[in-house]
Amino acid sequence: MLLALTQVADSDPKDYGKQHLFGARALINNMLREISMSTIDNPVVRLCLGIYLYWDMCSSFLVDPCEPQGLNLFNMSLAVHTMGDWHHPMYGTCSRLLLIIANVGRYCRQIHDMPQNRNPMQEVMLEAQLRTWTTSPPNADLGHLYEAFRNHGLVFLYRSRAHAQRGCPKDPDVTEAQESLILQYAEETVRHLLLTPASSYSLNFQSLPLLAAGSELNESNHFLRDEVRGRLRAIYSMNRLPTNLMALQLVEELWDARDRGSPSFWLSHTLQKDWRLLLT
């Protein structure tokens, strides 16, 4: 975790600390191979697992699908299920949601690079997991954050599907309905994030959904666009991580393209710039 924090403070947009992520993954896999009820009840084990879950959610779509993933998803799912709604000191009770969104990120990167590998059944499963996930948030700020994360996962999944379908004949009514749904969830994501006071520590968790959902806002929504700008600047003022200013640059570029009639998928735009931003 210390290595990840050091990495995210670097101004190099091409290096998201893959070596540190893979090293942590190897350690977590070793821990999970010996998992038992008594092991997962250990608060130090839960602390480490939860930190990794959040890190994995923020970086799963940055890992090239051609690289060996090396993550035992069955053991990870079992451990997260066993951990349940244990209150993690970093983010509260959303461990299972973090794992779902990390899996969404892996799938979205895969079909971004190889659209022919779309799996409609997997998309239905991931969507259902996002929609049915529940918890009792410890406070209102985390409740808004959890709903923003859930909606971010849905926006990511729907936009990736639409991107993979480019060039395929589609019913215009279906396309319009899909775009309307994406915008609806994007706006809901941003509104949930904005309900968190600028003084809340949970601001540190908002950069990724702000970029992904904020980039979907259209020209008519000047108010929410201005709020996204202000929130990203506020996050930078709080933690001074350069990736937040880069995220602001990205949303401005994406809005410009959208306003010119050439909307771009935020993940595609980021990869085309050869940026691998670890937004935590």
N, C-alpha and C positions, 0 to 999 in steps of 0.2 A: 504494500500500500504506500509506503514511503517512496519507493521508486516511482510509482504511478504519479504521486503528487509532484515529485520532482520533474517528471516528464511533462506534465500538463502545464507547468510553469514556463516551459521552453517556448520560444517564439517560432520554432521551426514547424510549419504547418504540415510537413510531409512525414513526420515521425510521431506516431501516437504511442510509442513505447511497447511495440509488439513483443519484444524480447521479455519485458517485464510481465506482460499479460500471459505469455506462454509459460513463463517460469511459475507464476502463481497458479496457473491451470494445472501444471504438473504436481504441485504441492497439494492442491485441493483434491485432485484425482487420487493421490496416495492416501489422503485422509479419508476419502469416501470409500475406498476399497475395504477399509477396516471398520466401516460404520456399524454402529449398533445403537440401540435405544439409549444405553448409558453414555455412549460417546456423543451423540447429538444433543443430549441433555446438558453437556458441558457448556457453560456460557462462553468460554473462550473459543470453542469450536464454532458455536453459533455466530459469534462476533466475526470470526474469519470468513465463514461461509457467506454471511450477509454482505460483507465488504466486497467479496469477490462477485456476488450476484449483481450488485450495483455496477461494478466496474465492467462486468460482462455485458450488461444491458447497454451501457454507453459505447461499447466498442465492437459488439458482435457484427455489425454491418461494415466495419472497417477491415475485417479480416478477409483476405482474398479467398474465395471458395475453393480455389485449387490447392490451397495449403491444408495440410492435415489438421482437422479441428482438434482432435485429441481430447475431447470432452466427453466423459461418460454421462450422457443425458439421463439414462435410467437411474443411476446412483444419485445424480444430482436431484432429479425429481423426487425420488424416495426421501432424500434428506430434507428437502424443502417441505414435503408433505408432513414429515415427522415433526419438523420445527413448528409448523402451523402458524398461528398468529402471535408467536413470541415477539415481544417488543424489542426490536433492534435499536440500539442507542443512536444509530446514524439516521435511520429513516422510518422507524416505527414498525408497523405490522403488514407491510406490503411485499414480503419476500416472494410469495408465489407470483404476484403480478410482475415483479422484476424478471423472474425466470421466463414467464410467458412473453414479455416484450423482447427479451434477449433472443428467444427462439423466432419471434417475428422478424427481428433484425437479420438473423442468419438467413432465414428464408427469403426475405426481400432482397438481400444482396445476391443471393444465388440466382433469382429470376431476373434481377437487373442485368447480370453478366450473361446469363443463359436463359433467355425467355422461353426457349423450347422446353425447359424443364419445369414449367408451371405444373402445380399439382392442386387442382381445384378442391380435392378432398382435404388436403392439408390446410388450405385457406379457410375452408368452412370450419375446421377444427380450431384453428387459431382464433378466428373471429368469435366462435362460441366460448372459448376459454376467456377471452377478453370481456365479453358481455356478461358472463355469469360469475366472474370473480367478485367476491364480497369480503369485507372485513369491517371491523368497528374501529374507525380512525381514532387515535388518541386525543386529537384536538381538531378544531375547524381548519387550521392552516394545512395540516397533513391531509385532511379529507379533500380539500380542493386540489392538493398536489396529486393525490391518488387518482381522482377523476381526470385530471389533466393527463396523467400518464396513460390511463386506460384509453382516452380519446386519441392521444398521440399514437398509440399502437394501432388503433383502427385507421387513422389517417394514413399512417405509414403503409399498412397492408393494402388499403384501397388504392392509394396512389401508385404503389409498386405494381399492382395488378393492371391498372390502367396503362402504365408505362410499358409493361410486357405485352399488352394487347395492341400496341401501336402498329399500324399497317394491316391489321386484321379487319375485315368487313364487320361493322357493328351497326346495330339498330340505333339511329340518332336519338330516339327517346330513351334508350337504355344508357347511352353515353351521357346525355343531359342529366338523367337521374343520378348517375354515379358521381358526376361532377358536383351536383347539388349536395349530395350526401357528404362528400369530402369537405366541401366548404362549411357545411353545418357543423361537423365534428371539429374542424379546425377552429372555427369561431368559439365553440364551446371550450376547447382546450385553452385558448388564450384568455377567455373570460375567467375560467377557474384560476389560472395563474395570477391574473390581475387582482383577484379577491384576496390574495395573500399580501399582507402589509409589507412595504419595502424594508421594514426593519426586521422581518422574520428570517431566522437562519435557513429556512427552507428555500429561500431565494437561490441558494447555492446549487439546488437541484433542477433549476428551471431552464437552463440554456438549451438543452437538446429539444424539448418540446416547443420552446419558443421559436427555434429555427425551423423545425419541421412543420409545425402548424402555422406559424406566422407567415411562412413563405407562400401559403395557399390563399392568403387574403387578397381580395381583388381591389381594383382601383377605387371603387365606390366606398370602401371601408377605411376612410382616412383616419378615423378615430382610433380603431384598433391597431392600425399600422403605426401610428404615433406612439401608442401605448407600448407596442413591442419594442420600438426604438428606445423609449425611455427605460423600459425594464431591463433590456440588455446592458444599457449604460449603467443602471443601478447595480446590476450584478457585478460588472467590472469594477465599479467603485468599491464594492464590498470585498472582492477577493483578488483583484488586480491580475487576473489570469488573461493573457493576451488572446486566448481562443474566443473569448466573449466579444471582443472587438472584431475579430475575423468573422464570427457568426453574424454580427451586425452588417458587415460588408457584404456577406453572402445574401442576406435577406434583401438588402437594397438592390443588388444585382438581379435577384430573382423577381422582385417587384417591377423593375425596369423592363425586364423581358416580358413579363405578363402584360404590362401596360401597352407594350408594342404589338401585342397579339401573338407572341411567341413564348408561351409559358414553358418553363423548364422544371423538371423534377429536381428537388434540392439535392438528392443523393447523386444523380447524374452530374449536376453542375459542380458539386464538390469534387467528385472524382476526376472530372475533366480538367479542373484546375490543379489536379494532383495534390489536393489537400486531404489530409486524414486527421480531422480535428477531433480530439478527445474532449467532448463537452460533458463535464461532470456536474 
